[in-house]
């Protein structure tokens, strides 16, 4: 079973933005997404810019696509009306595959706007709340039979399981879309993917986002692996065993120091991240 939510507004002044839950028998106005996914829909994205979110919590997978702006759809003040859609389904390999495909297509929407066009066609003006959604059309988007053949299920390498951030750009969105089309998501619980506009890097770090893109992330043109780093260091050491062991020892020492005091904390974290990212870049 797939739960479908849409957020938009109507033309009239009293038809402001709100969430509707759609079913095959109608629609109901709700305060927002289910409690476990409130952060994803409120705190982790900038709602006025196109955003994509993937999250896994309590046996459920969430996909959010926001700020779709249909051509010519304006409110009473001639402001463009935005549309957001959220799908929630029981976690399974089949659903993950479909959600990865839709997330990748949304990230590529500037070059391939077919997905956002279909969502815009399924969410129209009218109804009690000023807008309404076609449940069957939106449900069809998550039909596993529509999954593109080029969506693969390759397992993640140890390096790919690390959490990474980057400044949002067309190139980084394409890189993320390619990764989603080829590789499975990590099996961990929590927020997996966030691509949005104005959102502080610290917000992503605190949420332990697996892949995060935002205009406020410092790292440009490439992924930045961020702390905490797993106890195992997943990159082979070409210099030999002793050099590898020495580096791992340093990482564990830094973690120990961080655990007993927050003195020099920012400096130590920056040093760890710089070391890890330098080694990651050497292996590309």
ChimeraX attribute file (.defattr): number of C-alpha atoms within 10 A of each C-alpha:
attribute: neighborCount
match mode: 1-to-1
recipient: residues
	/A:1	7
	/A:2	15
	/A:3	15
	/A:4	21
	/A:5	25
	/A:6	29
	/A:7	24
	/A:8	26
	/A:9	25
	/A:10	24
	/A:11	21
	/A:12	13
	/A:13	11
	/A:14	11
	/A:15	16
	/A:16	15
	/A:17	16
	/A:18	17
	/A:19	20
	/A:20	24
	/A:21	21
	/A:22	21
	/A:23	17
	/A:24	9
	/A:25	6
	/A:26	12
	/A:27	20
	/A:28	11
	/A:29	15
	/A:30	13
	/A:31	9
	/A:32	17
	/A:33	21
	/A:34	10
	/A:35	7
	/A:36	12
	/A:37	19
	/A:38	12
	/A:39	13
	/A:40	22
	/A:41	20
	/A:42	12
	/A:43	12
	/A:44	23
	/A:45	25
	/A:46	18
	/A:47	19
	/A:48	15
	/A:49	16
	/A:50	21
	/A:51	25
	/A:52	25
	/A:53	24
	/A:54	27
	/A:55	22
	/A:56	25
	/A:57	15
	/A:58	10
	/A:59	10
	/A:60	16
	/A:61	24
	/A:62	24
	/A:63	23
	/A:64	23
	/A:65	25
	/A:66	26
	/A:67	21
	/A:68	23
	/A:69	18
	/A:70	18
	/A:71	10
	/A:72	10
	/A:73	16
	/A:74	17
	/A:75	17
	/A:76	12
	/A:77	9
	/A:78	10
	/A:79	11
	/A:80	16
	/A:81	20
	/A:82	22
	/A:83	25
	/A:84	25
	/A:85	23
	/A:86	22
	/A:87	21
	/A:88	23
	/A:89	19
	/A:90	18
	/A:91	15
	/A:92	11
	/A:93	12
	/A:94	14
	/A:95	21
	/A:96	22
	/A:97	23
	/A:98	22
	/A:99	27
	/A:100	24
	/A:101	24
	/A:102	25
	/A:103	25
	/A:104	22
	/A:105	22
	/A:106	25
	/A:107	25
	/A:108	21
	/A:109	18
	/A:110	11
	/A:111	11
	/A:112	12
	/A:113	13
	/A:114	14
	/A:115	16
	/A:116	23
	/A:117	15
	/A:118	13
	/A:119	22
	/A:120	21
	/A:121	14
	/A:122	15
	/A:123	22
	/A:124	19
	/A:125	16
	/A:126	13
	/A:127	11
	/A:128	11
	/A:129	22
	/A:130	19
	/A:131	22
	/A:132	22
	/A:133	28
	/A:134	17
	/A:135	21
	/A:136	12
	/A:137	14
	/A:138	23
	/A:139	17
	/A:140	11
	/A:141	18
	/A:142	20
	/A:143	13
	/A:144	14
	/A:145	11
	/A:146	11
	/A:147	18
	/A:148	13
	/A:149	8
	/A:150	9
	/A:151	19
	/A:152	16
	/A:153	15
	/A:154	13
	/A:155	13
	/A:156	16
	/A:157	10
	/A:158	11
	/A:159	12
	/A:160	17
	/A:161	17
	/A:162	20
	/A:163	23
	/A:164	22
	/A:165	26
	/A:166	24
	/A:167	23
	/A:168	23
	/A:169	15
	/A:170	13
	/A:171	12
	/A:172	19
	/A:173	20
	/A:174	17
	/A:175	17
	/A:176	21
	/A:177	20
	/A:178	17
	/A:179	19
	/A:180	24
	/A:181	25
	/A:182	18
	/A:183	18
	/A:184	18
	/A:185	24
	/A:186	15
	/A:187	10
	/A:188	12
	/A:189	13
	/A:190	20
	/A:191	24
	/A:192	22
	/A:193	26
	/A:194	23
	/A:195	30
	/A:196	25
	/A:197	19
	/A:198	17
	/A:199	19
	/A:200	15
	/A:201	19
	/A:202	11
	/A:203	14
	/A:204	25
	/A:205	17
	/A:206	8
	/A:207	14
	/A:208	18
	/A:209	23
	/A:210	25
	/A:211	24
	/A:212	30
	/A:213	29
	/A:214	24
	/A:215	18
	/A:216	16
	/A:217	19
	/A:218	13
	/A:219	18
	/A:220	14
	/A:221	12
	/A:222	15
	/A:223	21
	/A:224	25
	/A:225	24
	/A:226	21
	/A:227	17
	/A:228	14
	/A:229	18
	/A:230	12
	/A:231	11
	/A:232	10
	/A:233	16
	/A:234	16
	/A:235	14
	/A:236	12
	/A:237	15
	/A:238	9
	/A:239	8
	/A:240	9
	/A:241	10
	/A:242	10
	/A:243	12
	/A:244	15
	/A:245	13
	/A:246	10
	/A:247	15
	/A:248	15
	/A:249	13
	/A:250	12
	/A:251	23
	/A:252	15
	/A:253	12
	/A:254	16
	/A:255	19
	/A:256	11
	/A:257	14
	/A:258	16
	/A:259	10
	/A:260	8
	/A:261	9
	/A:262	10
	/A:263	10
	/A:264	10
	/A:265	15
	/A:266	10
	/A:267	9
	/A:268	17
	/A:269	19
	/A:270	13
	/A:271	14
	/A:272	20
	/A:273	18
	/A:274	15
	/A:275	13
	/A:276	21
	/A:277	16
	/A:278	13
	/A:279	14
	/A:280	17
	/A:281	11
	/A:282	8
	/A:283	11
	/A:284	5
